[in-house]
Amino acid sequence: MIIKEGERIDELHRNGYRIIQKEKGFCFGMDAVLLSGFAAVRPGERVLDLGTGTGIIPILLEAKTRGAYFAGLEIQEEMREMAARSVALNGLEKKIDIIEGNIREAGRLFGRASFDVVTSNPPYMNDHHGLKNPDLPKAIARHEIFCTLEDVARETAAVLRPGGRFYLVHRPRRLAEIVGTLQKYRLEPKRMKFVHPFADREANLVLIEAVSGGGPMMKVEKPLIVYREPGVYTEEIYEIYGY
């Protein structure tokens, strides 16, 4: 059975791919799509997405790149099972695996230096930020319940090969903590792009590329503006979405 009660199928506008999501549960957001547009995957590379949720990032990266293999790690069995059905829906079982497990154990699950690229759209809020959603799947996606930023950085450093790349989307308000944590595990930030809802608003997301064992020089790229006017995306957003 591909679809269960309370689920829907959404179009992804890439290669005819579709994804299964809960009608009233956690769904992927724009931040995951923007991360898939920011991440660079070269032909033949192996990619791991930490905290994959619906499986959106591995599916989009398979559509957009010539990577050889994609894996998604997800702690919630119900989400993992739904993501696996999305993989099957698109006939991608030979290229994408969705694995159940805790990010804190990624190094043990996959082995050291086993991937060329790691991506993550982790929980943005720690115990000092916001009220926890009473819906557990949403709370897990948004709050550091089962993993912290440090867990993500540590396990990324474990599974990345030397010179491998880590792509992260997060909140600018934690930028100092993010950079310090990445550098602690020898993940050197090399590219950074701020995302603004409108041209005259402050950034509400930041996209970061870090290199395992990289040198200390970093490039801050031109900011990404989401809306040209209320309800109308900029051309760059339409291009990332594939419209």
N, C-alpha and C positions, 0 to 999 in steps of 0.2 A: 504494500500500500504506500503510495507516494504522498497523498494528502490525508490528513486526519481532521476530525471535527475541530472547528475553531481556528483553522489555518487558511492561508490564502497563498496564491502564487503571484509574484510580482515580476515584471519585465526588467531586465538590467540594461537593455539597449547596447549590448556588446555580444556579437557572435550569435545572436538569438538566445542567449542564456537567460535563465529565469531562476528565481530563488523562492524558497518556501519561508513564510514568516507567520508568526502568530497574529491573529486579527486584533487581539486585545493585550498582547504581551510585548516584550522587548523586541524592537525592530532596529535594523542598522540605521545609522545616521549619516549625515553628510561628511562628518569627520573621517569615517572609514573610507568613503569614496575618494575624498581628497588625498588620503594617505596612499591609496592605490594609484593615484595619478602622480604623486611625488616620488614614490619608490621606483628605483631603477633596477631591473632584473635583466641580466645579460643572457644570451643564448646558452643553454646547457646548465644553468645554475640551479641549485637546490635552495628552496625557500621555506622558512618556517614562520607561521603567524601565531603569536602567543596570545591566548585568550580570544579565540576566533569567533565565538558567538554563533551567528547564523552561517558562518563560512564565507561571508561576503568578500573578504580581502583575498583569500586564495583563489576564489572563482574569478574575480575581476582581474587579478594578476595573470592568471592562466590565459584569460581572453586578450589581455593587452600586451603580453610579452612572449618570448620564446624560451622561458625557463623550462627545465627538464622535469622538475618534480616540486610539488607543493604539499605542505603538511599544515594542518591547523590543530592546535592544542586547546581543548576546552574542558573545564572542570565539571560543568553541569551535564549529566547524562542526557537529559531531555533535549537540551540545546545541541549536544554533540550528535544525537540521533537525527534530529531535524536537519542539521547541516549536512550530514552524510546522505540524507535523502535528496537534498538539493544537488549534491555532487552527482548522484545517480540520475536525477532528473535531466541533467545536462550531458550524461554519458561520459563523465570525467573520472571514473573510478580508477583508471590506469595511471592518472597523473596527479590526483589529489587524494590524500588520506586525511580523515578527521579522527583524531585520537583523544580519548578521554584521559585527563590527568591534570595535576596541579602545576602551574607555572613554576612553583618553587622546586619542582623535581625534573624540570626540562633536561638538565644536563645528564641526569641519570637515565631518563627515558630514551634520549636520542643519542647520547654519547658526545664526547668532546670534539670540537672542530668538525661537526657533521653537516654544517650548512654554510652556504655562501652569503645568504641574505636572511635577516630576521626582521619581521615587522611586528608592531604592536600598537593597538588602540586601547591602552589600559584604563582602569578606573582613574578618574581625574581627582577624586576627592578623598582626602584622608580624614581622620577623626576630627580635624579642626574645621572642616568645610561642610556646611549644609546638613540637612536632616536626611536620615536614611529612608529610602522608599520602603513602605511595608511590603511591596511585592518583591520577593527575594531575588528572582532573576534580574530585575531592574536594579536592585540595590547592589548586587554583585558586579554588575556592569559599570556602575557609577562610583562605588565606594571601595576603598582598599580593605575588603573583608577577607579575601583568601590570598591576596598578594599585594605587596607594596611596590613602589617605584624601585626601591633597592632590589627586591626580588627579581623584577623584570630585568634590570641592568646586570645583575650577577649571573642569571641563567642565560641571558643573551651572550655575555662574554664567554660562558662555558661552551655553548653550542656553535659559536661563530668560528670559522677558520681564521688564521692570521690574515689581516687585510680585508676580511669580510665586512659587510655593511649592515648597519642597523637603522631602520626607519621607524620613527615614533611620531605620533600626534598627541599633543597634550595642551594644557592651559598655560598661557604666558605668565600668570601670577606665580607659577612654581618654577619659572625658568632658571633661577639661580640654583635651586635645589636639583633640578634636572641635570644641568651642566656639571655640577659638582659630583653628582652620583655617577654619571656616565664616566667622567674622568677617573673616579676612584677605581673603576673596573677596566681602565685602559680602553674605553670606547670614546675616541676623540671626536667631538662635533666638527663636521666639515662643511655642512650646508644647513642654512636655516631660512625658513620662509614664514612670515607672519600672515595670518588670515584675518581680514576685517569684514564684518557684515556689510558695511557701507564705507565709501572712501573717507567720510568724515568721522567715522567711529573708531574707537580704539580696537586693537586686535583681541579676538576672543579664542583663537587657536594658534598654535605654533607647530610647524612641521620641521623635524630635525633629522638629518642624516649624520650618523657617527660611524667611524671606521675603527675596527679592532686593531690597536697598536698604531694608529695613524699619528701624523705630526700635528702640531698645535695651530695650524693656520685654518681659519674658517671664513666662508663666504656667506654674507647675508643677502639673500636674493630679493628681487622686486616683490613687494607684498601682493597677495592674492585678495582681490575684492570680490565678494560673493554676489551682491545685488547692485545693479545699475540704478534701479529705483525700486520702491516697494513692489514685491511680487515678480520682478523681472531680473533674471540672472544676468551676469556679465558673460561675454563671449567665452572667456576662459573657463567658466564653470560649465557652460553648455558643452564645451569641447571635452572636459574631464568626464562628464556624464555620458558622452557619446550621442547627444541629441543632434 
